[in-house]
Every structure is written in structure tokens, then in C-alpha cells.
């Protein structure tokens, strides 16, 4: 049988005895397989190098947004579940013993945790306060990082303030860090009372730019700007407010009334126990309000407005994640800062055709009230203390749909970044503008600066003339970026961190300088505290020399965007966490 010269021997036209060329067929098959594998490796390498790369979170510097290696605990007093950081791992023959830590003398000791919801640390000799305790740890979150947008850059794809970014640690050059991006090239930045303030370099007086752009003073305690220069700089710096998409990740729990403590009594083991609680303001309020269970109710006994106040533990930048071996008198601890930026949220079930709900938030001397009437009238008031005794003045008013009896209404009232906002069912109905509420940095800098000075928050809820039920009552506080002092090296002891209060930092536009901090501010070694630099960056010459406290643009790897494998679920208490926890897979904001 004649065959077409281009016909393959394995085609139907080739008979069973057609064996010539068989070795060539095998060789071609092997070559095709090798080519496919090589191409797959090349594509994988290109994808990892330029598109997306996976990372594991090693530490808790971004907690509770992202977890490093951690343990899980359910409070024995309020049943609230929370994560706590693992710090000093000590191997064990069978399971890894993370229940002990080394003392300064090298001794092994037990540890305890403190609940971030009710402050309970009186576990006694319970499961988390035993010398021989063994804890199987949960691994850090595994995340995906987008690289190509930062490689392309530009106003739409380049790095943006509040992005969660991965970059090379300037102190090491090999280790990857993950932090939140707070400062951008071409601005002067300063952290004051936990908030981020910045000004474009072009709006800053030339003598101030020159002072900040020069080499740091020989004495780290020496101020780089005079008092007069600090005042002029304060006039041009603006607070950098967080967008809603980022802020949702930055609210941190102070108290969730769905987890009411079983006891409010201090015992000999509970050294720091002072739980938050809602207390009736006066005897008349005690008759109308019931706050002892997660379901809070109000039944009017007269025509007066009756209040409940949030009391107990002060709202501070505390992290349940950090509260292992809580020792406020140890040399390694730092005092907590008062936080005035808070969010009050709950679901309201009104019952009645008339009446009014009132909410109060205070941050230091700034006090605001929101009033929501049954007919849908909404008013926002601010306390004016310009005259003796002071008075409440209305600054905003609007009208929404009438409150339907027994229909749930989601209420959110916040004081955030010097802006008051009231949301009803997710829609913002009232908010202040800069003319009504703004920070006065000159006033802050007139006296000696202290973190959190005068920032104490007060929260209250009042009702009159209508019966209500309140469910899922929660108070959260904003992230608080500390203006910590250097403690890592004796020469820097007492000096302000880079970009912190009284030590603003200039971020160059060319070469690009960025400023990054961890959400877990008390336990984050970040731009504020870098006192060393790796050899690669040390060798850079002017005008491209490295500036302390910055992340060079060419050291940014990409933007973290998805937790694809959070710590998993367990088959049993002591098993490894291997079951995928789909519920915690999430976008990173």
C-alpha cells in the first residue's frame, strides 16, 4: 500500500506491521514531555516573579488584621474566643510546648492570657496557666501578594496610602516584612495621638524642608526643628483619614455585649480585672433599663430621657493578641495609650409611635450627641463650652423614613479621625465637616507631648418615651499608631521614632521613599524604629542614599490582597489545624 509521504506511521493508514520510525516516536514523546515541564516551570517562575506570590505571616505585627503563629482561647468568664501570639517556642518530644516562656534568667515559667473583651485574667491553674502546659500552635496566615500593579506603577496601579504591602526589610535585605503603607513619596509625615498627618513637600516652608532633608543631628535627642518651625509645619499638615474599605479592617474590639461576663467581681487571681459594663446613670434609669443580658431593653417609666453609660476598663490600645504574660511593671512593657476614636454599633428594635433615641460620644473635651426620633428626624449636636456651664448646639439636621415598630434598624455612630458620622442601615445620614470638627495641631504642640493625652473616650445611650430592644451592642476602637521612643539601643534611648510626634520625616519623591507601620503598633518593628540598615542600602550614594525610617520604592514587592489559607480547623484539641477554614479566607484591606 502506498502511503502519503507526510503521513505519520501511527495513523490509521499505517498497518499493524509498520514499525519503522518507532524509536523516533518515543524520542519525540519524551522531548514533548520535557518541553512541557520546562515551559510549566518557566511559566510558574514568571508568574511568581511578576504576577502573584504566596507568603506566610511569621509574626503578629499586623494582628488582628493578619495573624502570625498563634494560639486560640475561649475566655472562661465571658465565652469570647480570641487569638494570642506565640513568642518563645520551646520544642517538646511529642507536641511543641508553647505553654512556657523563658524568664530573663533562662528559667521556664508558665503563662496566662487576658481576655480583650472582659479583661479576665483570673484563670488560676486552668488550661492556659500551667507550667507543663502544651499548646499546639496555629500557623500564620498564608497570603497572596500582587506584584504586577506596583511594577507598572502610575496613579491607578501604584502604591496607595493604607495598602497592606510586602517589602524587603531595610535592616536585613533578605527577610520580607508586611506592614500597612502610611506615608507616600513627596510629603512630610508625622504621627500624632495615634493619627497620621501629612503635608505635600511643596506646601512646606523651604527652611523646614531643608532642615528635614539634611543629615540627622549628631545627638539623637536633639530636635531637628525649632518650636517656631514646628508651629508653622502644624499649620500645613492635614489628618489623613482612612477610607471605609481599610477602616473596616482597623476597628478593634473593646467590648461586645453579646459576651456578657459571668462575674464582675475581682478575685485574688484576677489582678487586672476591670470589665467594661453598661451602667444606668441615675435611679430613674435603673428602673427603665435592663443591661444584665445580651438583650438590652428599655421600657419608659416617665417622659424623661434616661441614659446608660459604658464604664469599666478605659478604652486603650490593648491587644488580646499581645496579652500573654501580662506584666505592667516589667521593664519590657509600655503603658497603654487612651484611644478616643470609637465606633458604637447595635441593632435597634423600636416599639412605639413616638419617642427618641440619643447617642453620645466624647473624645477628651469634644462631645457630640445624635438624636433619632420616631418620625425620622435626625439631629447632630455638639457641646459648646465657650460660655460658663456650656450648652448643646445643633450643627446638623436631616429627615429619614419613619421608624417602623418592631422592624430592626442597624445603627452605627462613630468618632473617627476628627469626623463624626451616623449611619442608619448602612447609609450615612449625618456627618461633620472640617469647619465643625478638626484637629488643631498647634494646640497639641503647645505643651509637652504625651501619647494619648486627653484622648479618653466616653460613650452613652439614651432613650425616652418608647420601648426598645437593643441587640448585638458593640464598641470598637480605632487602630492607634504610637509615637514610641527608641529602646533598642542605648544611644537612642529616649529619642523620638522616625515620623513620630516632634520628629516629622521627609519622604523624597525621587528616589521614592515610603513609610510603613504595623497595625499591632505596640509590637511592630517598623519605619518608626529602624536604627540599622543592610549593606546593600548602606552602599547607596547621594542623592540616592538610604534615609532611616523609609522603605525605598525598589524594595516594595507588592500588595497583599487575599488570605488563601488561614489557620485551619482541628479534628481534636491536640491535633494539627489541617481542615481548611473557608470562613476566614478573605480579602486583605
Secondary structure, 3 states (H helix, E strand, C coil): CCCCCCCCCCCCCCCCCCCCCHHHHHHHHHHHHHHHHHHHHHHHHHHHHHHEEEEECCCCCCCCCCCCCEEEEECCCCCCEEEEECCCCECCCCCCECCEEECCCCCEEECCECCCCCCCCCCCCCCCCCCCCCCCCECCCEEEEECHHHHHCHHHHCCCCCCEEEEECCCCCCCEEEEEEEECCCEEEEEECEEEEEEEHHHCCHHHHHHHHCCCCCCCCCCCCCHHHHHHHHHHCEECCCCHHHHHHHCEEEEECCCCCCCCCCCCCCCCCCCCEEEECCHHHHHHEECCCCCEEECCCCCCCEEEEEECCCCECCCCCCCECCCCCCCCCCCCCECCCEEEEEEEEEECCCCEEEEEEEECCEEEEEEEECCCEEEEEEEECCCCCCEEEEEEEEECCCCCCCCEEEEEEEECCCCEEEEECCEEEEECCCCCCCCCHHHHHHCCCCCCCCCCEEEEEEEECCEEEEEEEEEEECCCECCCECCCCHHHCCCECCCECCECEEECCCCCEEEEECCCHHHCCCHHHCCCCCHHHHCCCCCCCCCCCCEEHHHEEEEEEEEEECCCEECCCCCCEEECCHHHCEECC
